Amino acid sequence: MASNRLELEIPNELAAQLEEIALALGIRDSSEAAVIAIADWVGRRKAELDDRDSSQRYFVNEALDALAAPSAPKK
């Protein structure tokens, strides 16, 4: 699996919170918790962008739009 190296300098408070979460969830360490958190954040932002751009909508949204439109022809 290809990867990129990224170094972050984070506040001590955030580092402590990441360590606490990692420990509580059985995650290997705070670095892995940070990667999971970044992936989650990116996924949420991507979903927001997809919702704004109608060409990026999921097919389920298109189907719901078709059902909601009163004059939409049924397929």
PDB file of N, CA, C and O in Angstrom:
ATOM      1  N   MET A   1       0.844  -1.173   0.000  1.00  0.00           N
ATOM      2  CA  MET A   1       0.000   0.000   0.000  1.00  0.00           C
ATOM      3  C   MET A   1       0.893   1.241   0.000  1.00  0.00           C
ATOM      4  O   MET A   1       1.781   1.373   0.842  1.00  0.00           O
ATOM      5  N   ALA A   2       0.658   2.127  -0.926  1.00  0.00           N
ATOM      6  CA  ALA A   2       1.435   3.364  -0.993  1.00  0.00           C
ATOM      7  C   ALA A   2       1.019   4.295   0.137  1.00  0.00           C
ATOM      8  O   ALA A   2      -0.132   4.297   0.571  1.00  0.00           O
ATOM      9  N   SER A   3       1.964   5.072   0.594  1.00  0.00           N
ATOM     10  CA  SER A   3       1.641   6.016   1.663  1.00  0.00           C
ATOM     11  C   SER A   3       2.533   7.241   1.543  1.00  0.00           C
ATOM     12  O   SER A   3       3.549   7.227   0.848  1.00  0.00           O
ATOM     13  N   ASN A   4       2.140   8.278   2.221  1.00  0.00           N
ATOM     14  CA  ASN A   4       2.908   9.516   2.303  1.00  0.00           C
ATOM     15  C   ASN A   4       3.244   9.785   3.753  1.00  0.00           C
ATOM     16  O   ASN A   4       2.440   9.524   4.648  1.00  0.00           O
ATOM     17  N   ARG A   5       4.412  10.297   3.975  1.00  0.00           N
ATOM     18  CA  ARG A   5       4.815  10.643   5.334  1.00  0.00           C
ATOM     19  C   ARG A   5       4.428  12.096   5.580  1.00  0.00           C
ATOM     20  O   ARG A   5       4.659  12.964   4.739  1.00  0.00           O
ATOM     21  N   LEU A   6       3.843  12.343   6.733  1.00  0.00           N
ATOM     22  CA  LEU A   6       3.415  13.673   7.124  1.00  0.00           C
ATOM     23  C   LEU A   6       3.777  13.879   8.580  1.00  0.00           C
ATOM     24  O   LEU A   6       3.428  13.061   9.431  1.00  0.00           O
ATOM     25  N   GLU A   7       4.464  14.951   8.867  1.00  0.00           N
ATOM     26  CA  GLU A   7       4.799  15.260  10.258  1.00  0.00           C
ATOM     27  C   GLU A   7       3.928  16.414  10.716  1.00  0.00           C
ATOM     28  O   GLU A   7       3.814  17.433  10.034  1.00  0.00           O
ATOM     29  N   LEU A   8       3.314  16.243  11.880  1.00  0.00           N
ATOM     30  CA  LEU A   8       2.440  17.265  12.455  1.00  0.00           C
ATOM     31  C   LEU A   8       2.953  17.695  13.810  1.00  0.00           C
ATOM     32  O   LEU A   8       3.412  16.879  14.610  1.00  0.00           O
ATOM     33  N   GLU A   9       2.871  18.961  14.048  1.00  0.00           N
ATOM     34  CA  GLU A   9       3.142  19.470  15.386  1.00  0.00           C
ATOM     35  C   GLU A   9       1.782  19.876  15.950  1.00  0.00           C
ATOM     36  O   GLU A   9       1.121  20.774  15.428  1.00  0.00           O
ATOM     37  N   ILE A  10       1.378  19.199  17.024  1.00  0.00           N
ATOM     38  CA  ILE A  10       0.057  19.463  17.593  1.00  0.00           C
ATOM     39  C   ILE A  10       0.206  19.926  19.038  1.00  0.00           C
ATOM     40  O   ILE A  10       1.204  19.629  19.695  1.00  0.00           O
ATOM     41  N   PRO A  11      -0.790  20.655  19.523  1.00  0.00           N
ATOM     42  CA  PRO A  11      -0.745  21.106  20.917  1.00  0.00           C
ATOM     43  C   PRO A  11      -0.731  19.918  21.880  1.00  0.00           C
ATOM     44  O   PRO A  11      -1.280  18.856  21.585  1.00  0.00           O
ATOM     45  N   ASN A  12      -0.104  20.115  23.019  1.00  0.00           N
ATOM     46  CA  ASN A  12      -0.011  19.041  24.032  1.00  0.00           C
ATOM     47  C   ASN A  12      -1.381  18.523  24.436  1.00  0.00           C
ATOM     48  O   ASN A  12      -1.550  17.325  24.660  1.00  0.00           O
ATOM     49  N   GLU A  13      -2.354  19.406  24.530  1.00  0.00           N
ATOM     50  CA  GLU A  13      -3.705  18.998  24.931  1.00  0.00           C
ATOM     51  C   GLU A  13      -4.302  18.026  23.913  1.00  0.00           C
ATOM     52  O   GLU A  13      -4.909  17.023  24.290  1.00  0.00           O
ATOM     53  N   LEU A  14      -4.131  18.321  22.637  1.00  0.00           N
ATOM     54  CA  LEU A  14      -4.640  17.427  21.599  1.00  0.00           C
ATOM     55  C   LEU A  14      -3.896  16.091  21.612  1.00  0.00           C
ATOM     56  O   LEU A  14      -4.508  15.036  21.446  1.00  0.00           O
ATOM     57  N   ALA A  15      -2.597  16.138  21.807  1.00  0.00           N
ATOM     58  CA  ALA A  15      -1.804  14.908  21.889  1.00  0.00           C
ATOM     59  C   ALA A  15      -2.278  14.038  23.051  1.00  0.00           C
ATOM     60  O   ALA A  15      -2.377  12.819  22.915  1.00  0.00           O
ATOM     61  N   ALA A  16      -2.568  14.652  24.177  1.00  0.00           N
ATOM     62  CA  ALA A  16      -3.054  13.909  25.342  1.00  0.00           C
ATOM     63  C   ALA A  16      -4.419  13.294  25.057  1.00  0.00           C
ATOM     64  O   ALA A  16      -4.684  12.163  25.463  1.00  0.00           O
ATOM     65  N   GLN A  17      -5.285  14.025  24.365  1.00  0.00           N
ATOM     66  CA  GLN A  17      -6.610  13.503  24.027  1.00  0.00           C
ATOM     67  C   GLN A  17      -6.500  12.337  23.049  1.00  0.00           C
ATOM     68  O   GLN A  17      -7.218  11.346  23.183  1.00  0.00           O
ATOM     69  N   LEU A  18      -5.615  12.447  22.076  1.00  0.00           N
ATOM     70  CA  LEU A  18      -5.402  11.338  21.140  1.00  0.00           C
ATOM     71  C   LEU A  18      -4.893  10.096  21.868  1.00  0.00           C
ATOM     72  O   LEU A  18      -5.331   8.981  21.586  1.00  0.00           O
ATOM     73  N   GLU A  19      -3.979  10.292  22.794  1.00  0.00           N
ATOM     74  CA  GLU A  19      -3.442   9.173  23.568  1.00  0.00           C
ATOM     75  C   GLU A  19      -4.550   8.521  24.402  1.00  0.00           C
ATOM     76  O   GLU A  19      -4.634   7.296  24.488  1.00  0.00           O
ATOM     77  N   GLU A  20      -5.387   9.344  25.009  1.00  0.00           N
ATOM     78  CA  GLU A  20      -6.501   8.838  25.825  1.00  0.00           C
ATOM     79  C   GLU A  20      -7.480   8.030  24.972  1.00  0.00           C
ATOM     80  O   GLU A  20      -7.931   6.961  25.384  1.00  0.00           O
ATOM     81  N   ILE A  21      -7.802   8.538  23.796  1.00  0.00           N
ATOM     82  CA  ILE A  21      -8.721   7.838  22.893  1.00  0.00           C
ATOM     83  C   ILE A  21      -8.108   6.529  22.424  1.00  0.00           C
ATOM     84  O   ILE A  21      -8.776   5.495  22.410  1.00  0.00           O
ATOM     85  N   ALA A  22      -6.843   6.571  22.041  1.00  0.00           N
ATOM     86  CA  ALA A  22      -6.163   5.355  21.586  1.00  0.00           C
ATOM     87  C   ALA A  22      -6.200   4.284  22.667  1.00  0.00           C
ATOM     88  O   ALA A  22      -6.508   3.124  22.393  1.00  0.00           O
ATOM     89  N   LEU A  23      -5.889   4.672  23.879  1.00  0.00           N
ATOM     90  CA  LEU A  23      -5.881   3.731  24.994  1.00  0.00           C
ATOM     91  C   LEU A  23      -7.274   3.150  25.234  1.00  0.00           C
ATOM     92  O   LEU A  23      -7.426   1.942  25.413  1.00  0.00           O
ATOM     93  N   ALA A  24      -8.286   4.013  25.235  1.00  0.00           N
ATOM     94  CA  ALA A  24      -9.657   3.582  25.515  1.00  0.00           C
ATOM     95  C   ALA A  24     -10.215   2.661  24.430  1.00  0.00           C
ATOM     96  O   ALA A  24     -11.001   1.759  24.720  1.00  0.00           O
ATOM     97  N   LEU A  25      -9.810   2.890  23.187  1.00  0.00           N
ATOM     98  CA  LEU A  25     -10.353   2.106  22.079  1.00  0.00           C
ATOM     99  C   LEU A  25      -9.456   0.948  21.651  1.00  0.00           C
ATOM    100  O   LEU A  25      -9.776   0.227  20.706  1.00  0.00           O
ATOM    101  N   GLY A  26      -8.349   0.774  22.334  1.00  0.00           N
ATOM    102  CA  GLY A  26      -7.452  -0.321  21.998  1.00  0.00           C
ATOM    103  C   GLY A  26      -6.687  -0.079  20.704  1.00  0.00           C
ATOM    104  O   GLY A  26      -6.266  -1.023  20.035  1.00  0.00           O
ATOM    105  N   ILE A  27      -6.512   1.183  20.361  1.00  0.00           N
ATOM    106  CA  ILE A  27      -5.730   1.536  19.180  1.00  0.00           C
ATOM    107  C   ILE A  27      -4.268   1.523  19.593  1.00  0.00           C
ATOM    108  O   ILE A  27      -3.924   1.874  20.721  1.00  0.00           O
ATOM    109  N   ARG A  28      -3.419   1.118  18.670  1.00  0.00           N
ATOM    110  CA  ARG A  28      -1.997   0.914  18.965  1.00  0.00           C
ATOM    111  C   ARG A  28      -1.349   2.097  19.672  1.00  0.00           C
ATOM    112  O   ARG A  28      -0.705   1.927  20.707  1.00  0.00           O
ATOM    113  N   ASP A  29      -1.519   3.306  19.114  1.00  0.00           N
ATOM    114  CA  ASP A  29      -0.906   4.488  19.735  1.00  0.00           C
ATOM    115  C   ASP A  29      -1.607   5.751  19.230  1.00  0.00           C
ATOM    116  O   ASP A  29      -2.529   5.683  18.417  1.00  0.00           O
ATOM    117  N   SER A  30      -1.156   6.891  19.723  1.00  0.00           N
ATOM    118  CA  SER A  30      -1.806   8.143  19.347  1.00  0.00           C
ATOM    119  C   SER A  30      -1.586   8.485  17.873  1.00  0.00           C
ATOM    120  O   SER A  30      -2.406   9.182  17.275  1.00  0.00           O
ATOM    121  N   SER A  31      -0.493   8.005  17.284  1.00  0.00           N
ATOM    122  CA  SER A  31      -0.263   8.252  15.856  1.00  0.00           C
ATOM    123  C   SER A  31      -1.325   7.564  15.006  1.00  0.00           C
ATOM    124  O   SER A  31      -1.847   8.150  14.057  1.00  0.00           O
ATOM    125  N   GLU A  32      -1.639   6.324  15.350  1.00  0.00           N
ATOM    126  CA  GLU A  32      -2.681   5.604  14.617  1.00  0.00           C
ATOM    127  C   GLU A  32      -4.045   6.261  14.850  1.00  0.00           C
ATOM    128  O   GLU A  32      -4.856   6.351  13.928  1.00  0.00           O
ATOM    129  N   ALA A  33      -4.298   6.720  16.079  1.00  0.00           N
ATOM    130  CA  ALA A  33      -5.544   7.427  16.375  1.00  0.00           C
ATOM    131  C   ALA A  33      -5.648   8.696  15.538  1.00  0.00           C
ATOM    132  O   ALA A  33      -6.731   9.047  15.071  1.00  0.00           O
ATOM    133  N   ALA A  34      -4.524   9.386  15.346  1.00  0.00           N
ATOM    134  CA  ALA A  34      -4.511  10.606  14.532  1.00  0.00           C
ATOM    135  C   ALA A  34      -4.826  10.290  13.073  1.00  0.00           C
ATOM    136  O   ALA A  34      -5.563  11.034  12.427  1.00  0.00           O
ATOM    137  N   VAL A  35      -4.285   9.209  12.554  1.00  0.00           N
ATOM    138  CA  VAL A  35      -4.561   8.817  11.170  1.00  0.00           C
ATOM    139  C   VAL A  35      -6.051   8.499  11.005  1.00  0.00           C
ATOM    140  O   VAL A  35      -6.669   8.895  10.017  1.00  0.00           O
ATOM    141  N   ILE A  36      -6.616   7.787  11.970  1.00  0.00           N
ATOM    142  CA  ILE A  36      -8.046   7.463  11.922  1.00  0.00           C
ATOM    143  C   ILE A  36      -8.872   8.748  11.978  1.00  0.00           C
ATOM    144  O   ILE A  36      -9.844   8.899  11.239  1.00  0.00           O
ATOM    145  N   ALA A  37      -8.482   9.667  12.855  1.00  0.00           N
ATOM    146  CA  ALA A  37      -9.210  10.931  12.993  1.00  0.00           C
ATOM    147  C   ALA A  37      -9.141  11.752  11.709  1.00  0.00           C
ATOM    148  O   ALA A  37     -10.142  12.335  11.292  1.00  0.00           O
ATOM    149  N   ILE A  38      -7.980  11.804  11.085  1.00  0.00           N
ATOM    150  CA  ILE A  38      -7.836  12.551   9.829  1.00  0.00           C
ATOM    151  C   ILE A  38      -8.679  11.910   8.743  1.00  0.00           C
ATOM    152  O   ILE A  38      -9.350  12.613   7.987  1.00  0.00           O
ATOM    153  N   ALA A  39      -8.658  10.597   8.654  1.00  0.00           N
ATOM    154  CA  ALA A  39      -9.458   9.899   7.643  1.00  0.00           C
ATOM    155  C   ALA A  39     -10.942  10.167   7.849  1.00  0.00           C
ATOM    156  O   ALA A  39     -11.679  10.372   6.885  1.00  0.00           O
ATOM    157  N   ASP A  40     -11.381  10.165   9.101  1.00  0.00           N
ATOM    158  CA  ASP A  40     -12.782  10.448   9.407  1.00  0.00           C
ATOM    159  C   ASP A  40     -13.146  11.881   9.013  1.00  0.00           C
ATOM    160  O   ASP A  40     -14.186  12.120   8.401  1.00  0.00           O
ATOM    161  N   TRP A  41     -12.286  12.820   9.368  1.00  0.00           N
ATOM    162  CA  TRP A  41     -12.531  14.231   9.045  1.00  0.00           C
ATOM    163  C   TRP A  41     -12.605  14.432   7.537  1.00  0.00           C
ATOM    164  O   TRP A  41     -13.509  15.106   7.042  1.00  0.00           O
ATOM    165  N   VAL A  42     -11.660  13.852   6.808  1.00  0.00           N
ATOM    166  CA  VAL A  42     -11.643  13.990   5.348  1.00  0.00           C
ATOM    167  C   VAL A  42     -12.903  13.367   4.746  1.00  0.00           C
ATOM    168  O   VAL A  42     -13.505  13.941   3.839  1.00  0.00           O
ATOM    169  N   GLY A  43     -13.300  12.214   5.238  1.00  0.00           N
ATOM    170  CA  GLY A  43     -14.512  11.562   4.745  1.00  0.00           C
ATOM    171  C   GLY A  43     -15.752  12.417   4.937  1.00  0.00           C
ATOM    172  O   GLY A  43     -16.596  12.514   4.047  1.00  0.00           O
ATOM    173  N   ARG A  44     -15.854  13.034   6.101  1.00  0.00           N
ATOM    174  CA  ARG A  44     -17.007  13.911   6.376  1.00  0.00           C
ATOM    175  C   ARG A  44     -16.997  15.139   5.476  1.00  0.00           C
ATOM    176  O   ARG A  44     -18.037  15.522   4.941  1.00  0.00           O
ATOM    177  N   ARG A  45     -15.836  15.757   5.304  1.00  0.00           N
ATOM    178  CA  ARG A  45     -15.756  16.948   4.435  1.00  0.00           C
ATOM    179  C   ARG A  45     -16.044  16.581   2.991  1.00  0.00           C
ATOM    180  O   ARG A  45     -16.699  17.337   2.274  1.00  0.00           O
ATOM    181  N   LYS A  46     -15.549  15.403   2.552  1.00  0.00           N
ATOM    182  CA  LYS A  46     -15.801  14.945   1.183  1.00  0.00           C
ATOM    183  C   LYS A  46     -17.290  14.744   0.971  1.00  0.00           C
ATOM    184  O   LYS A  46     -17.823  15.107  -0.077  1.00  0.00           O
ATOM    185  N   ALA A  47     -17.966  14.169   1.958  1.00  0.00           N
ATOM    186  CA  ALA A  47     -19.413  13.968   1.843  1.00  0.00           C
ATOM    187  C   ALA A  47     -20.133  15.304   1.735  1.00  0.00           C
ATOM    188  O   ALA A  47     -21.080  15.435   0.959  1.00  0.00           O
ATOM    189  N   GLU A  48     -19.695  16.303   2.508  1.00  0.00           N
ATOM    190  CA  GLU A  48     -20.301  17.638   2.418  1.00  0.00           C
ATOM    191  C   GLU A  48     -20.121  18.220   1.025  1.00  0.00           C
ATOM    192  O   GLU A  48     -21.056  18.792   0.464  1.00  0.00           O
ATOM    193  N   LEU A  49     -18.926  18.077   0.463  1.00  0.00           N
ATOM    194  CA  LEU A  49     -18.665  18.596  -0.885  1.00  0.00           C
ATOM    195  C   LEU A  49     -19.488  17.847  -1.923  1.00  0.00           C
ATOM    196  O   LEU A  49     -20.021  18.457  -2.851  1.00  0.00           O
ATOM    197  N   ASP A  50     -19.596  16.530  -1.774  1.00  0.00           N
ATOM    198  CA  ASP A  50     -20.396  15.743  -2.706  1.00  0.00           C
ATOM    199  C   ASP A  50     -21.855  16.172  -2.665  1.00  0.00           C
ATOM    200  O   ASP A  50     -22.520  16.205  -3.701  1.00  0.00           O
ATOM    201  N   ASP A  51     -22.364  16.503  -1.475  1.00  0.00           N
ATOM    202  CA  ASP A  51     -23.752  16.943  -1.341  1.00  0.00           C
ATOM    203  C   ASP A  51     -23.985  18.293  -2.013  1.00  0.00           C
ATOM    204  O   ASP A  51     -25.089  18.565  -2.484  1.00  0.00           O
ATOM    205  N   ARG A  52     -22.963  19.136  -2.063  1.00  0.00           N
ATOM    206  CA  ARG A  52     -23.089  20.449  -2.700  1.00  0.00           C
ATOM    207  C   ARG A  52     -23.062  20.353  -4.219  1.00  0.00           C
ATOM    208  O   ARG A  52     -23.689  21.162  -4.903  1.00  0.00           O
ATOM    209  N   ASP A  53     -22.350  19.383  -4.745  1.00  0.00           N
ATOM    210  CA  ASP A  53     -22.185  19.224  -6.185  1.00  0.00           C
ATOM    211  C   ASP A  53     -23.127  18.135  -6.667  1.00  0.00           C
ATOM    212  O   ASP A  53     -22.912  16.954  -6.391  1.00  0.00           O
ATOM    213  N   SER A  54     -24.165  18.528  -7.383  1.00  0.00           N
ATOM    214  CA  SER A  54     -25.181  17.557  -7.782  1.00  0.00           C
ATOM    215  C   SER A  54     -24.611  16.447  -8.667  1.00  0.00           C
ATOM    216  O   SER A  54     -25.176  15.354  -8.714  1.00  0.00           O
ATOM    217  N   SER A  55     -23.516  16.701  -9.361  1.00  0.00           N
ATOM    218  CA  SER A  55     -22.926  15.651 -10.198  1.00  0.00           C
ATOM    219  C   SER A  55     -22.219  14.589  -9.368  1.00  0.00           C
ATOM    220  O   SER A  55     -21.889  13.522  -9.886  1.00  0.00           O
ATOM    221  N   GLN A  56     -21.980  14.866  -8.075  1.00  0.00           N
ATOM    222  CA  GLN A  56     -21.307  13.924  -7.204  1.00  0.00           C
ATOM    223  C   GLN A  56     -22.264  13.171  -6.276  1.00  0.00           C
ATOM    224  O   GLN A  56     -21.821  12.418  -5.408  1.00  0.00           O
ATOM    225  N   ARG A  57     -23.564  13.369  -6.454  1.00  0.00           N
ATOM    226  CA  ARG A  57     -24.527  12.721  -5.566  1.00  0.00           C
ATOM    227  C   ARG A  57     -24.498  11.213  -5.724  1.00  0.00           C
ATOM    228  O   ARG A  57     -24.166  10.687  -6.787  1.00  0.00           O
ATOM    229  N   TYR A  58     -24.845  10.542  -4.668  1.00  0.00           N
ATOM    230  CA  TYR A  58     -24.958   9.091  -4.723  1.00  0.00           C
ATOM    231  C   TYR A  58     -26.254   8.738  -5.431  1.00  0.00           C
ATOM    232  O   TYR A  58     -27.196   9.530  -5.443  1.00  0.00           O
ATOM    233  N   PHE A  59     -26.305   7.550  -6.020  1.00  0.00           N
ATOM    234  CA  PHE A  59     -27.497   7.151  -6.764  1.00  0.00           C
ATOM    235  C   PHE A  59     -28.732   7.096  -5.865  1.00  0.00           C
ATOM    236  O   PHE A  59     -29.847   7.311  -6.342  1.00  0.00           O
ATOM    237  N   VAL A  60     -28.556   6.816  -4.581  1.00  0.00           N
ATOM    238  CA  VAL A  60     -29.690   6.780  -3.661  1.00  0.00           C
ATOM    239  C   VAL A  60     -30.328   8.164  -3.585  1.00  0.00           C
ATOM    240  O   VAL A  60     -31.553   8.277  -3.603  1.00  0.00           O
ATOM    241  N   ASN A  61     -29.520   9.211  -3.502  1.00  0.00           N
ATOM    242  CA  ASN A  61     -30.065  10.567  -3.464  1.00  0.00           C
ATOM    243  C   ASN A  61     -30.839  10.867  -4.735  1.00  0.00           C
ATOM    244  O   ASN A  61     -31.898  11.492  -4.678  1.00  0.00           O
ATOM    245  N   GLU A  62     -30.332  10.434  -5.881  1.00  0.00           N
ATOM    246  CA  GLU A  62     -31.029  10.656  -7.141  1.00  0.00           C
ATOM    247  C   GLU A  62     -32.366   9.921  -7.147  1.00  0.00           C
ATOM    248  O   GLU A  62     -33.366  10.456  -7.625  1.00  0.00           O
ATOM    249  N   ALA A  63     -32.388   8.719  -6.628  1.00  0.00           N
ATOM    250  CA  ALA A  63     -33.631   7.958  -6.571  1.00  0.00           C
ATOM    251  C   ALA A  63     -34.632   8.628  -5.643  1.00  0.00           C
ATOM    252  O   ALA A  63     -35.823   8.685  -5.952  1.00  0.00           O
ATOM    253  N   LEU A  64     -34.163   9.133  -4.515  1.00  0.00           N
ATOM    254  CA  LEU A  64     -35.060   9.833  -3.596  1.00  0.00           C
ATOM    255  C   LEU A  64     -35.579  11.125  -4.209  1.00  0.00           C
ATOM    256  O   LEU A  64     -36.742  11.482  -4.020  1.00  0.00           O
ATOM    257  N   ASP A  65     -34.724  11.826  -4.942  1.00  0.00           N
ATOM    258  CA  ASP A  65     -35.163  13.035  -5.636  1.00  0.00           C
ATOM    259  C   ASP A  65     -36.269  12.708  -6.635  1.00  0.00           C
ATOM    260  O   ASP A  65     -37.257  13.436  -6.737  1.00  0.00           O
ATOM    261  N   ALA A  66     -36.099  11.624  -7.362  1.00  0.00           N
ATOM    262  CA  ALA A  66     -37.100  11.224  -8.351  1.00  0.00           C
ATOM    263  C   ALA A  66     -38.422  10.874  -7.670  1.00  0.00           C
ATOM    264  O   ALA A  66     -39.490  11.221  -8.175  1.00  0.00           O
ATOM    265  N   LEU A  67     -38.359  10.199  -6.545  1.00  0.00           N
ATOM    266  CA  LEU A  67     -39.583   9.853  -5.816  1.00  0.00           C
ATOM    267  C   LEU A  67     -40.279  11.073  -5.236  1.00  0.00           C
ATOM    268  O   LEU A  67     -41.506  11.124  -5.155  1.00  0.00           O
ATOM    269  N   ALA A  68     -39.482  12.051  -4.834  1.00  0.00           N
ATOM    270  CA  ALA A  68     -40.038  13.255  -4.200  1.00  0.00           C
ATOM    271  C   ALA A  68     -40.675  14.192  -5.223  1.00  0.00           C
ATOM    272  O   ALA A  68     -41.576  14.955  -4.878  1.00  0.00           O
ATOM    273  N   ALA A  69     -40.226  14.145  -6.460  1.00  0.00           N
ATOM    274  CA  ALA A  69     -40.772  15.028  -7.494  1.00  0.00           C
ATOM    275  C   ALA A  69     -42.162  14.520  -7.896  1.00  0.00           C
ATOM    276  O   ALA A  69     -42.294  13.385  -8.354  1.00  0.00           O
ATOM    277  N   PRO A  70     -43.193  15.348  -7.730  1.00  0.00           N
ATOM    278  CA  PRO A  70     -44.559  14.881  -8.009  1.00  0.00           C
ATOM    279  C   PRO A  70     -44.804  14.559  -9.481  1.00  0.00           C
ATOM    280  O   PRO A  70     -45.619  13.689  -9.787  1.00  0.00           O
ATOM    281  N   SER A  71     -44.124  15.233 -10.388  1.00  0.00           N
ATOM    282  CA  SER A  71     -44.388  14.990 -11.809  1.00  0.00           C
ATOM    283  C   SER A  71     -43.314  14.152 -12.459  1.00  0.00           C
ATOM    284  O   SER A  71     -43.238  14.078 -13.686  1.00  0.00           O
ATOM    285  N   ALA A  72     -42.494  13.528 -11.666  1.00  0.00           N
ATOM    286  CA  ALA A  72     -41.397  12.728 -12.229  1.00  0.00           C
ATOM    287  C   ALA A  72     -41.953  11.460 -12.859  1.00  0.00           C
ATOM    288  O   ALA A  72     -42.749  10.750 -12.245  1.00  0.00           O
ATOM    289  N   PRO A  73     -41.532  11.177 -14.087  1.00  0.00           N
ATOM    290  CA  PRO A  73     -41.984   9.917 -14.702  1.00  0.00           C
ATOM    291  C   PRO A  73     -41.370   8.723 -14.001  1.00  0.00           C
ATOM    292  O   PRO A  73     -40.194   8.742 -13.638  1.00  0.00           O
ATOM    293  N   LYS A  74     -42.158   7.696 -13.812  1.00  0.00           N
ATOM    294  CA  LYS A  74     -41.662   6.484 -13.140  1.00  0.00           C
ATOM    295  C   LYS A  74     -40.915   5.637 -14.148  1.00  0.00           C
ATOM    296  O   LYS A  74     -41.310   5.524 -15.309  1.00  0.00           O
ATOM    297  N   LYS A  75     -39.818   5.039 -13.680  1.00  0.00           N
ATOM    298  CA  LYS A  75     -38.982   4.199 -14.566  1.00  0.00           C
ATOM    299  C   LYS A  75     -39.374   2.761 -14.437  1.00  0.00           C
ATOM    300  O   LYS A  75     -38.792   1.901 -15.098  1.00  0.00           O
TER     301      LYS A  75
END
